[in-house]
Amino acid sequence: MSQYLYHCQDCEKDFTQQHHISDIEKAEATCPHCGSKRVHQLVAAFSAVTSKKS
């Protein structure tokens, strides 16, 4: 499961939700603060740690 960052257009708060990567197209995010469905996904930075040295 991956975490996705969203922003609510009604209450102006950011929140995260977990979705399976294959279901992200079908997933409907709902704001946990106000219950609004007027949300949009934000771009979030990430990093990956591997054991292989380059």
Secondary structure, DSSP 8 states (H G I E B T S, - for coil): -EEEEEEETTT--EEEEEE-GGGTTT-----TTT----EEE---------S---
